[in-house]
Amino acid sequence: MSESGCRLDHPAAARFRHCVMDGEWAKADAALNELRTMLDDANSLKEMRFLLLEQKYLELLEGGQAMEALTCLRSQVTPLQHNMERVHQLSR
Protein backbone atom coordinates (compact mmCIF):
# COMPACT_ATOMS: atom_id res chain seq x y z
CA MET A 1 0.00 0.00 0.00
CA SER A 2 2.80 2.43 0.83
CA GLU A 3 4.55 1.86 -2.52
CA SER A 4 1.47 2.11 -4.71
CA GLY A 5 -0.35 4.78 -2.75
CA CYS A 6 -3.56 2.72 -3.06
CA ARG A 7 -5.63 1.74 -0.06
CA LEU A 8 -6.95 -1.78 0.13
CA ASP A 9 -9.79 -0.86 2.43
CA HIS A 10 -11.96 2.14 3.09
CA PRO A 11 -10.87 4.27 6.08
CA ALA A 12 -14.23 3.62 7.81
CA ALA A 13 -13.73 -0.14 7.36
CA ALA A 14 -10.24 0.09 8.83
CA ARG A 15 -11.61 2.14 11.75
CA PHE A 16 -14.36 -0.43 12.30
CA ARG A 17 -11.85 -3.30 12.34
CA HIS A 18 -9.56 -1.44 14.73
CA CYS A 19 -12.42 -0.67 17.15
CA VAL A 20 -13.62 -4.28 17.14
CA MET A 21 -10.12 -5.59 17.79
CA ASP A 22 -9.76 -3.17 20.71
CA GLY A 23 -13.20 -3.96 22.13
CA GLU A 24 -14.39 -0.37 21.68
CA TRP A 25 -17.98 -1.36 21.03
CA ALA A 26 -19.61 2.09 20.86
CA LYS A 27 -16.95 3.34 18.46
CA ALA A 28 -17.28 0.16 16.38
CA ASP A 29 -21.03 0.75 16.10
CA ALA A 30 -20.43 4.34 15.00
CA ALA A 31 -17.93 3.16 12.38
CA LEU A 32 -20.44 0.55 11.23
CA ASN A 33 -23.00 3.33 10.66
CA GLU A 34 -20.45 5.07 8.43
CA LEU A 35 -20.27 1.93 6.30
CA ARG A 36 -24.05 1.81 5.83
CA THR A 37 -23.97 3.57 2.46
CA MET A 38 -21.53 1.02 1.05
CA LEU A 39 -23.76 -1.98 1.71
CA ASP A 40 -25.83 -3.42 -1.12
CA ASP A 41 -28.42 -5.02 1.14
CA ALA A 42 -30.07 -3.22 4.05
CA ASN A 43 -30.25 -6.53 5.92
CA SER A 44 -26.45 -6.69 5.87
CA LEU A 45 -26.23 -3.85 8.39
CA LYS A 46 -28.50 -5.74 10.78
CA GLU A 47 -26.41 -8.90 10.36
CA MET A 48 -23.17 -6.99 10.96
CA ARG A 49 -24.61 -5.27 14.05
CA PHE A 50 -25.80 -8.66 15.35
CA LEU A 51 -22.33 -10.18 14.90
CA LEU A 52 -20.72 -7.18 16.57
CA LEU A 53 -23.02 -7.40 19.60
CA GLU A 54 -22.62 -11.19 19.74
CA GLN A 55 -18.86 -10.70 20.00
CA LYS A 56 -19.33 -8.06 22.69
CA TYR A 57 -21.58 -10.44 24.64
CA LEU A 58 -19.12 -13.33 24.37
CA GLU A 59 -16.18 -11.19 25.45
CA LEU A 60 -18.10 -9.91 28.46
CA LEU A 61 -18.89 -13.49 29.45
CA GLU A 62 -15.29 -14.56 28.97
CA GLY A 63 -14.18 -11.62 31.10
CA GLY A 64 -16.37 -12.76 33.97
CA GLN A 65 -18.85 -9.90 33.57
CA ALA A 66 -21.99 -12.03 33.57
CA MET A 67 -24.43 -9.24 34.50
CA GLU A 68 -23.07 -6.89 31.84
CA ALA A 69 -23.25 -9.73 29.31
CA LEU A 70 -26.87 -10.43 30.24
CA THR A 71 -27.72 -6.73 29.92
CA CYS A 72 -26.09 -6.69 26.48
CA LEU A 73 -28.08 -9.74 25.42
CA ARG A 74 -31.37 -8.35 26.71
CA SER A 75 -31.08 -4.71 25.71
CA GLN A 76 -28.97 -4.81 22.55
CA VAL A 77 -28.92 -8.24 20.90
CA THR A 78 -32.52 -9.40 21.40
CA PRO A 79 -34.19 -6.15 20.22
CA LEU A 80 -32.53 -6.60 16.81
CA GLN A 81 -34.93 -9.54 16.25
CA HIS A 82 -32.28 -11.17 14.08
CA ASN A 83 -31.20 -14.83 14.18
CA MET A 84 -33.35 -15.59 17.20
CA GLU A 85 -32.25 -19.22 17.17
CA ARG A 86 -28.70 -18.03 17.85
CA VAL A 87 -29.96 -15.63 20.54
CA HIS A 88 -31.56 -18.59 22.29
CA GLN A 89 -28.29 -20.53 22.06
CA LEU A 90 -26.40 -17.60 23.54
CA SER A 91 -28.82 -17.29 26.42
CA ARG A 92 -28.20 -20.89 27.44
KEROVO-615532 format. One record per residue (C-alpha): residue number from 1; x, y, z. Coordinates in pm, 1 decimal. Layout:
<sites>
<site kolmar="NUM" east="X" north="Y" up="Z"/>
...
</sites>
This chain:
<sites>
<site kolmar="1" east="0.0" north="0.0" up="0.0"/>
<site kolmar="2" east="280.2" north="242.5" up="82.9"/>
<site kolmar="3" east="454.9" north="186.0" up="-251.5"/>
<site kolmar="4" east="146.7" north="211.1" up="-470.7"/>
<site kolmar="5" east="-35.4" north="478.0" up="-275.2"/>
<site kolmar="6" east="-355.7" north="271.6" up="-306.4"/>
<site kolmar="7" east="-563.2" north="174.4" up="-5.7"/>
<site kolmar="8" east="-695.4" north="-178.4" up="12.8"/>
<site kolmar="9" east="-979.1" north="-86.4" up="243.3"/>
<site kolmar="10" east="-1196.2" north="213.6" up="308.8"/>
<site kolmar="11" east="-1087.3" north="426.5" up="607.7"/>
<site kolmar="12" east="-1422.6" north="361.7" up="780.8"/>
<site kolmar="13" east="-1373.0" north="-14.1" up="736.3"/>
<site kolmar="14" east="-1024.5" north="9.4" up="883.2"/>
<site kolmar="15" east="-1160.6" north="214.5" up="1174.8"/>
<site kolmar="16" east="-1435.8" north="-42.7" up="1229.6"/>
<site kolmar="17" east="-1185.4" north="-329.9" up="1233.6"/>
<site kolmar="18" east="-956.4" north="-143.6" up="1473.5"/>
<site kolmar="19" east="-1242.0" north="-67.1" up="1715.2"/>
<site kolmar="20" east="-1361.9" north="-427.9" up="1713.7"/>
<site kolmar="21" east="-1012.4" north="-559.1" up="1778.8"/>
<site kolmar="22" east="-976.0" north="-316.5" up="2071.0"/>
<site kolmar="23" east="-1319.9" north="-396.0" up="2212.6"/>
<site kolmar="24" east="-1438.7" north="-37.3" up="2168.3"/>
<site kolmar="25" east="-1798.5" north="-136.1" up="2102.7"/>
<site kolmar="26" east="-1961.5" north="208.6" up="2085.8"/>
<site kolmar="27" east="-1695.5" north="334.4" up="1845.5"/>
<site kolmar="28" east="-1728.3" north="16.0" up="1638.2"/>
<site kolmar="29" east="-2103.0" north="74.8" up="1609.5"/>
<site kolmar="30" east="-2043.1" north="434.4" up="1500.0"/>
<site kolmar="31" east="-1793.2" north="316.3" up="1238.0"/>
<site kolmar="32" east="-2044.0" north="55.3" up="1123.0"/>
<site kolmar="33" east="-2299.8" north="332.6" up="1066.1"/>
<site kolmar="34" east="-2044.5" north="507.3" up="843.2"/>
<site kolmar="35" east="-2027.2" north="193.1" up="629.8"/>
<site kolmar="36" east="-2404.7" north="180.7" up="582.5"/>
<site kolmar="37" east="-2396.9" north="357.1" up="246.0"/>
<site kolmar="38" east="-2152.6" north="102.1" up="105.5"/>
<site kolmar="39" east="-2375.6" north="-197.6" up="170.8"/>
<site kolmar="40" east="-2583.1" north="-341.8" up="-112.0"/>
<site kolmar="41" east="-2841.5" north="-501.8" up="114.3"/>
<site kolmar="42" east="-3006.8" north="-322.4" up="405.1"/>
<site kolmar="43" east="-3025.2" north="-653.5" up="591.6"/>
<site kolmar="44" east="-2644.6" north="-669.1" up="586.9"/>
<site kolmar="45" east="-2622.8" north="-385.5" up="839.0"/>
<site kolmar="46" east="-2850.4" north="-574.1" up="1078.2"/>
<site kolmar="47" east="-2640.6" north="-890.1" up="1036.5"/>
<site kolmar="48" east="-2316.7" north="-698.9" up="1096.3"/>
<site kolmar="49" east="-2460.5" north="-527.5" up="1404.5"/>
<site kolmar="50" east="-2579.9" north="-866.2" up="1534.9"/>
<site kolmar="51" east="-2233.3" north="-1018.5" up="1490.3"/>
<site kolmar="52" east="-2072.1" north="-717.9" up="1656.7"/>
<site kolmar="53" east="-2301.8" north="-740.5" up="1959.6"/>
<site kolmar="54" east="-2261.6" north="-1118.5" up="1974.0"/>
<site kolmar="55" east="-1885.8" north="-1069.5" up="2000.1"/>
<site kolmar="56" east="-1932.5" north="-806.2" up="2269.3"/>
<site kolmar="57" east="-2157.9" north="-1044.1" up="2464.3"/>
<site kolmar="58" east="-1912.4" north="-1333.3" up="2436.7"/>
<site kolmar="59" east="-1617.6" north="-1119.5" up="2545.1"/>
<site kolmar="60" east="-1810.3" north="-990.6" up="2845.8"/>
<site kolmar="61" east="-1889.2" north="-1349.2" up="2945.0"/>
<site kolmar="62" east="-1529.5" north="-1456.0" up="2897.1"/>
<site kolmar="63" east="-1418.1" north="-1161.9" up="3110.0"/>
<site kolmar="64" east="-1637.4" north="-1276.4" up="3397.4"/>
<site kolmar="65" east="-1884.6" north="-990.3" up="3357.4"/>
<site kolmar="66" east="-2199.1" north="-1202.5" up="3357.1"/>
<site kolmar="67" east="-2443.4" north="-924.5" up="3450.2"/>
<site kolmar="68" east="-2306.7" north="-689.2" up="3184.4"/>
<site kolmar="69" east="-2325.4" north="-972.7" up="2930.5"/>
<site kolmar="70" east="-2686.9" north="-1042.9" up="3024.4"/>
<site kolmar="71" east="-2771.7" north="-673.3" up="2992.5"/>
<site kolmar="72" east="-2609.4" north="-669.3" up="2648.1"/>
<site kolmar="73" east="-2807.6" north="-974.4" up="2542.1"/>
<site kolmar="74" east="-3137.3" north="-835.0" up="2671.2"/>
<site kolmar="75" east="-3107.9" north="-470.7" up="2571.1"/>
<site kolmar="76" east="-2896.7" north="-481.3" up="2254.5"/>
<site kolmar="77" east="-2891.8" north="-823.6" up="2089.8"/>
<site kolmar="78" east="-3251.8" north="-939.7" up="2140.3"/>
<site kolmar="79" east="-3418.6" north="-614.5" up="2022.4"/>
<site kolmar="80" east="-3253.4" north="-660.0" up="1680.7"/>
<site kolmar="81" east="-3492.6" north="-954.0" up="1625.2"/>
<site kolmar="82" east="-3227.6" north="-1117.1" up="1408.2"/>
<site kolmar="83" east="-3120.3" north="-1482.6" up="1417.7"/>
<site kolmar="84" east="-3334.9" north="-1559.5" up="1719.8"/>
<site kolmar="85" east="-3225.4" north="-1922.4" up="1717.1"/>
<site kolmar="86" east="-2870.1" north="-1803.0" up="1784.6"/>
<site kolmar="87" east="-2996.3" north="-1562.6" up="2054.1"/>
<site kolmar="88" east="-3156.0" north="-1858.6" up="2229.3"/>
<site kolmar="89" east="-2828.5" north="-2052.9" up="2205.9"/>
<site kolmar="90" east="-2639.7" north="-1759.8" up="2353.5"/>
<site kolmar="91" east="-2882.1" north="-1729.1" up="2641.8"/>
<site kolmar="92" east="-2820.0" north="-2088.8" up="2743.7"/>
</sites>
